[in-house]
Amino acid sequence: MSFLERHKTTLLVLSLLVLYLVSVLVHLGVLEFAGEEPRRTMISVEMLDSGNFIKPTQYGWNYYNKPPVFNWILSFVIWMTGSVSEFVLRLPSLLFYVLMGFIHYRISRHFFPKQIALLSAFFLLTCADVYTYGLAYGVEIDIFYSFVVYVQCISIFWFYQKRQYLPLFLLSYFFCAIGFLTKAFPSLLFQVFTLGALCVYARSIKPLLRWQHLAGILLFFLVVGGYFLLYSQYSSPLRFLINLLNEAMMKSAVGEKSSKLVDKAIIYPWLFVKMFLPWSLLLLLLLKKVRYGFRSNPLVWFSILFIAFNIWVYWLTGQPKIRYVYMFLPFGCSILTQIYYRYTEAYPAGLPKILKYLGFVFMVPLLVVIAFPFYEKTSIVWVVILAIGFVSLLAVYYKHEALRIWWFISGYILLRLVYAALFVPLQRNGIESYSDHISQVVKSTGESDVLYWADAYDFSVAVNAKLFSYQTETIKMPYTLPLEIPYYFYRHTGKIIRFDTLRNNASYFISYEGQIKEPVDTIYSFVDRNVGQKVVFYKLKASRFEVE
């Protein structure tokens, strides 16, 4: 038997991993920052600029909505690479997601055959929501936070299996602390409810009644308390904690953002299942009478309990955003893997036959790739590479029945590569560019500072829930500009836009049109596509300086 024959599965998996990375990395930096990406970046830039990594700031003012751990990671990447580009700052999320897949494989191989465990890891890596959206906008906090929560909770299962209680509690509470310093209070809920799931799994509360549990709790308070002790040197930790609690409460079933809760709760199961596509289609196999043995596999049974104990927090929420629940993906993939494994044991030819009929799906993108240059300007190199890829795939897809699930994954990854190589540049051209707006501004301002000049607003440091409320104080805070503006201004000039209610001898200013109360000379203005308000870059009229 030749080397290739002996190691064909290993070589296939390695090739798939390389293709997977390429499918994500191609044009990763083409789409401009969106959502929370520019905020996370600029808070990290301000940390590097000030040298203060304890107190997060935005526009130079205290930022109270998120603790700083994810910003530390971004700051480190910026410091190491000297770059704040979209491509570079989206890489950490890809790294942590692949690392999640690797840990998932290392654990799964103790409860599944090795090849099935590898398959489970690729199920995880190619879940549609993360693969197509989450990684494309990887400076969002959610993938990293999900990685932290996954390690926190899978540690509870893994070390309980080994009856190693000290590492169980120390590691889970340590990552609970890291999660708290990333996204605050949800990490505590995961710890409490997952320990509850452990009690059901163990059929006893005795695992919790150990001195090692106290050691874990002590470690949590040492890490979190140590941070807030340092924070107290710069600002009020109570103010920070109250606002973090309010942030969590607002997005819950009792918060201000819980409108139409029943409607959202009804559609949530569909959104949750959709997150696992295409692998959630394996649920259809449950219609077949097969002994799936969910309770006989410890990892699968714990995964079911983990989801049952934790998902309701997000199910009954005011903001059912799927990116908040990426940490459920590895647990859900363990369940889907069990369905696949037991079904293929019972019906060895069943799934390959189904996948055989699905092969035509990959003929469609082949035709699209070939026709694409006739309708859009694109790289012929990519067209040739992708066409060869699909032709090669179709050549082997029907030949090797035993590997057909792997060829299906290969085709799915090729589909993602088609999107990245051909359609992402097209998508970018169809979106209004903040970078283009800022380049027009810089033609007039050069590399001069620009001040965000406006009145601050009264911000209540309070917990506002439907069932109760608690307020401590009211402080002044800046209104938020479209987050892309400070980022792209920094990209073009290396300057940070700061906020002030005073003019501070600045030469150039930025405000919303409705915030301007002085005669001004407009340098550049545009209506922001996200907030629908006109943003104005300007100078004060000379007459003002003459009066002063």
Order of alpha helices (4+ residues) and beta strands (2+ residues): alpha-alpha-alpha-beta-beta-alpha-alpha-alpha-alpha-alpha-alpha-alpha-alpha-alpha-alpha-alpha-alpha-alpha-alpha-alpha-alpha-alpha-beta-beta-beta-alpha-beta-beta-beta-beta-alpha
